Amino acid sequence: MRPPAKVPLGSRPYVYYLPPMHEHDDTGDKLEHAYFCYLADKFEREPELLEIPLQTISRWRKRGTWGEEHLSRWETLIQAARISQTDLQKLAGILRADDEETLFFKGFDPFPGVLSMQERKQFLCASRH
């Protein structure tokens, strides 16, 4: 119900009460973490897939991006992971990490296109809001 555009002087304004806040539903957080762990597993099994995020980074740069610092960091990690098993494990460790700094960094991930539609579906969360 919307209040009228104009409230006559002396009348009581409409008051809306919001329901109390409930605890945070962490389903999306858990799915996101599972997604990155799945990517780590997939890259360890199929390291040739690391070419896909490098192509994504290149494409995003051509379009222009404000996240250049993060893309450069991803690019460095991915290129190193293509050459060295140790660096592949380092990349996998970052993908599996769940600390605040890493979560922020993963917000700039260049991994669209690595998973098939069927694989992606398992990580989708329908909002109840």
SEPAFI-146814 format. One line per 8 residues: number of its first residue (from 1); their letters; for each residue x, y, z of N, C-alpha, C. Coordinates in steps of 0.001 Angstrom, whole numbers, always signed. Example, Ala and Ser with C-alpha at 12.3 -4.5 7.8 and 13.67 -1.06 7.14 Angstrom:
// residues 2
1 = AS = +13190/-5690/+7800/+12300/-4500/+7800/+13200/-3300/+7800  +12850/-2250/+7080/+13670/-1060/+7140/+12900/+30/+7870
***
This chain:
// residues 129
1 = MRPPAKVP = +840/-1174/+0/+0/+0/+0/+890/+1243/+0  +666/+2134/-942/+1480/+3346/-1045/+775/+4507/-362  +1527/+5351/+315/+901/+6536/+905/+497/+7503/-198  -480/+8361/+77/-865/+9349/-939/+303/+10295/-1213  +288/+10882/-2391/+1365/+11779/-2783/+1447/+12986/-1860  +294/+13508/-1441/+272/+14665/-532/-477/+14259/+734  +109/+14619/+1871/-539/+14316/+3149/-1101/+15624/+3690  -2431/+15656/+3940/-3015/+16885/+4487/-2384/+17240/+5836
9 = LGSRPYVY = -2232/+18535/+6092/-1665/+18990/+7360/-2485/+18463/+8521  -1794/+18057/+9559/-2465/+17575/+10761/-2819/+16097/+10715  -2663/+15461/+9567/-2992/+14036/+9501/-1753/+13218/+9876  -2008/+12011/+10284/-901/+11123/+10660/-251/+10550/+9400  +1051/+10572/+9320/+1720/+9969/+8155/+1621/+8440/+8238  +1730/+7823/+7093/+1739/+6366/+7064/+3056/+5865/+7661  +2965/+4825/+8417/+4156/+4229/+9016/+4218/+2783/+8562  +5370/+2382/+8091/+5568/+1009/+7656/+6513/+318/+8635
17 = YLPPMHEH = +6133/-832/+9056/+6968/-1608/+9959/+7606/-2744/+9180  +8897/-2839/+9283/+9606/-3917/+8615/+9697/-5112/+9557  +9583/-6303/+9007/+9740/-7477/+9868/+11159/-7514/+10423  +11333/-8147/+11565/+12685/-8205/+12136/+13644/-8917/+11192  +14890/-8494/+11239/+15910/-9114/+10400/+16184/-10528/+10896  +16311/-11422/+9963/+16647/-12799/+10316/+18137/-13001/+10123  +18620/-14091/+10628/+20035/-14373/+10451/+20361/-14521/+8978  +21584/-14255/+8654/+22073/-14344/+7273/+21923/-15762/+6746
25 = DDTGDKLE = +21330/-15892/+5587/+21241/-17190/+4907/+22516/-17339/+4091  +23367/-18274/+4488/+24668/-18403/+3839/+24683/-19404/+2689  +23514/-19763/+2178/+23450/-20724/+1078/+24254/-20245/-126  +24089/-18981/-496/+24825/-18432/-1635/+26324/-18441/-1401  +26736/-18134/-172/+28166/-18160/+161/+28731/-19564/+16  +27978/-20551/+487/+28432/-21945/+393/+28507/-22395/-1065  +27527/-21990/-1854/+27543/-22354/-3275/+28714/-21700/-3998  +28984/-20444/-3661/+30111/-19751/-4283/+31431/-20442/-3927
33 = HAYFCYLA = +31575/-20820/-2671/+32793/-21515/-2255/+32909/-22862/-2979  +31802/-23580/-3083/+31802/-24867/-3791/+32167/-24672/-5263  +31683/-23577/-5866/+31999/-23262/-7263/+33508/-23112/-7462  +34155/-22346/-6594/+35587/-22120/-6742/+36388/-23386/-6435  +35930/-24191/-5489/+36595/-25482/-5226/+36458/-26404/-6437  +35298/-26382/-7062/+35070/-27193/-8261/+36007/-26743/-9388  +36144/-25415/-9546/+37080/-24895/-10554/+38505/-25371/-10274  +38913/-25317/-9016/+40263/-25764/-8657/+40460/-27227/-9047
41 = DKFEREPE = +39477/-28059/-8712/+39553/-29476/-9071/+39634/-29656/-10582  +38818/-28890/-11293/+38761/-29007/-12752/+40093/-28593/-13398  +40675/-27509/-12918/+41969/-27067/-13452/+43076/-28075/-13146  +43001/-28705/-11985/+44009/-29717/-11660/+43888/-30931/-12584  +42661/-31285/-12949/+42445/-32425/-13857/+42715/-32059/-15309  +42362/-30815/-15675/+42442/-30376/-17072/+43120/-29003/-17156  +44424/-28938/-16932/+45109/-27638/-16908/+45025/-26873/-18232  +44729/-27574/-19325/+44586/-26880/-20614/+43416/-25883/-20588
49 = LLEIPLQT = +42484/-26062/-19651/+41353/-25137/-19535/+41778/-23755/-19041  +42988/-23636/-18540/+43476/-22333/-18075/+43582/-21331/-19224  +43556/-21816/-20447/+43572/-20917/-21604/+42287/-20076/-21661  +41185/-20629/-21200/+39889/-19926/-21270/+39899/-18629/-20462  +40305/-18643/-19183/+40322/-17363/-18458/+41330/-16363/-19025  +42417/-16852/-19614/+43362/-15915/-20239/+42712/-15228/-21444  +41928/-15961/-22203/+41192/-15361/-23323/+40147/-14371/-22810  +39516/-14710/-21704/+38521/-13817/-21102/+39168/-12509/-20666
57 = ISRWRKRG = +40315/-12604/-20028/+41036/-11397/-19589/+41375/-10529/-20791  +41868/-11140/-21839/+42217/-10399/-23054/+40984/-9689/-23633  +39884/-10401/-23675/+38639/-9832/-24210/+38151/-8672/-23343  +38198/-8822/-22028/+37757/-7764/-21119/+38641/-6524/-21247  +39927/-6722/-21437/+40834/-5579/-21595/+40526/-4802/-22866  +40196/-5511/-23938/+39863/-4835/-25193/+38619/-3967/-25046  +37703/-4406/-24203/+36466/-3643/-23968/+36677/-2508/-22979  +37733/-2613/-22194/+37984/-1630/-21142/+37438/-2155/-19825
65 = TWGEEHLS = +38243/-2026/-18799/+37828/-2533/-17495/+38391/-1653/-16401  +37676/-1577/-15299/+38158/-806/-14162/+38890/-1702/-13160  +38894/-3008/-13377/+39529/-3941/-12459/+40885/-4416/-12937  +41612/-3576/-13609/+42880/-3967/-14229/+43875/-4577/-13239  +43975/-4011/-12061/+44921/-4527/-11066/+44604/-5992/-10739  +43330/-6294/-10572/+42925/-7659/-10233/+43094/-8596/-11431  +42763/-8104/-12613/+42946/-8934/-13808/+44421/-9260/-14023  +45276/-8303/-13789/+46718/-8547/-13931/+47190/-9609/-12946
73 = RWETLIQA = +46663/-9531/-11740/+47039/-10534/-10734/+46551/-11925/-11157  +45290/-12004/-11633/+44771/-13289/-12117/+45621/-13802/-13281  +45923/-12906/-14198/+46694/-13303/-15377/+48050/-13883/-14979  +48722/-13234/-14056/+50020/-13715/-13583/+49892/-15096/-12941  +48897/-15263/-12085/+48678/-16557/-11427/+48385/-17666/-12440  +47525/-17356/-13397/+47101/-18363/-14375/+48249/-18732/-15312  +48981/-17732/-15787/+50117/-18030/-16670/+51153/-18894/-15953  +51422/-18595/-14704/+52379/-19396/-13935/+51850/-20815/-13737
81 = ARISQTDL = +50540/-20941/-13495/+49931/-22252/-13274/+49986/-23129/-14526  +50041/-22516/-15686/+50141/-23278/-16935/+51522/-23906/-17099  +52516/-23317/-16446/+53912/-23749/-16619/+54373/-24693/-15513  +53917/-24450/-14306/+54456/-25156/-13146/+53361/-25822/-12322  +53594/-27056/-11942/+52653/-27782/-11074/+52541/-27100/-9716  +53651/-26570/-9226/+53648/-25855/-7943/+52742/-24628/-8033  +52837/-23889/-9139/+51998/-22703/-9308/+50542/-23076/-9566  +50309/-24218/-10180/+48936/-24704/-10342/+48340/-24987/-8967
89 = QKLAGILR = +49129/-25569/-8080/+48659/-25826/-6711/+48415/-24516/-5958  +49249/-23519/-6229/+49057/-22196/-5606/+47729/-21592/-6071  +47463/-21661/-7370/+46193/-21154/-7907/+45025/-21922/-7295  +45133/-23239/-7233/+44065/-24058/-6651/+43847/-23680/-5187  +44908/-23395/-4473/+44790/-22979/-3077/+44042/-21663/-2933  +44310/-20741/-3828/+43597/-19454/-3809/+42122/-19677/-4117  +41842/-20528/-5092/+40445/-20796/-5435/+39694/-21472/-4289  +40391/-22268/-3506/+39738/-22976/-2391/+39701/-22156/-1104
97 = ADDEETLF = +40458/-21074/-1035/+40521/-20258/+182/+39187/-19578/+446  +38963/-19293/+1715/+37671/-18717/+2111/+37829/-17515/+3038  +38982/-16849/+2987/+39198/-15676/+3832/+38682/-14417/+3126  +38533/-13346/+3865/+37937/-12114/+3328/+38703/-11542/+2139  +40021/-11491/+2247/+40830/-10918/+1166/+40668/-11727/-127  +40702/-13035/+9/+40574/-13896/-1167/+39163/-13822/-1732  +38158/-13744/-862/+36779/-13621/-1343/+36620/-12360/-2178  +37222/-11262/-1723/+37161/-10014/-2485/+37840/-10190/-3843
105 = FKGFDPFP = +39021/-10769/-3842/+39778/-10993/-5079/+38983/-11867/-6047  +38341/-12905/-5526/+37563/-13804/-6388/+36339/-13108/-6980  +35993/-11957/-6447/+34915/-11169/-7035/+35280/-10629/-8416  +36544/-10712/-8779/+37034/-10243/-10077/+37493/-11417/-10955  +36956/-12603/-10668/+37470/-13792/-11354/+37156/-13797/-12846  +38087/-14298/-13652/+37899/-14351/-15107/+37487/-15745/-15598  +36647/-16440/-14825/+36360/-17827/-15151/+35041/-18108/-15864  +34272/-17100/-16271/+33102/-17430/-17083/+33537/-18177/-18339
113 = GVLSMQER = +32800/-19192/-18687/+33118/-19958/-19888/+33900/-21223/-19622  +34421/-21389/-18405/+35186/-22597/-18092/+34240/-23777/-17879  +33133/-23538/-17201/+32185/-24614/-16904/+31081/-24676/-17956  +30593/-25864/-18194/+29446/-26037/-19092/+28184/-25549/-18372  +27120/-25372/-19111/+25852/-24936/-18509/+25399/-25947/-17453  +25547/-27211/-17750/+25149/-28258/-16803/+25966/-28158/-15514  +27254/-27915/-15642/+28101/-27774/-14457/+27715/-26533/-13658  +27434/-25438/-14348/+27080/-24184/-13656/+25780/-24296/-12880
121 = KQFLCASR = +24844/-25075/-13386/+23527/-25177/-12740/+23618/-25619/-11292  +24581/-26461/-10974/+24680/-26951/-9604/+25101/-25864/-8615  +25538/-24711/-9125/+25990/-23639/-8248/+25050/-22440/-8244  +23889/-22576/-8877/+22925/-21487/-8895/+22071/-21526/-7641  +21736/-20360/-7169/+20931/-20237/-5965/+19719/-19367/-6290  +18536/-19873/-6053/+17328/-19081/-6247/+17083/-18265/-5000  +16982/-16965/-5167/+16773/-16070/-4030/+15354/-16196/-3525  +15216/-16114/-2215/+13878/-16146/-1611/+13400/-14736/-1293
129 = H = +14092/-13718/-1799/+13737/-12333/-1478/+12829/-11784/-2542
***
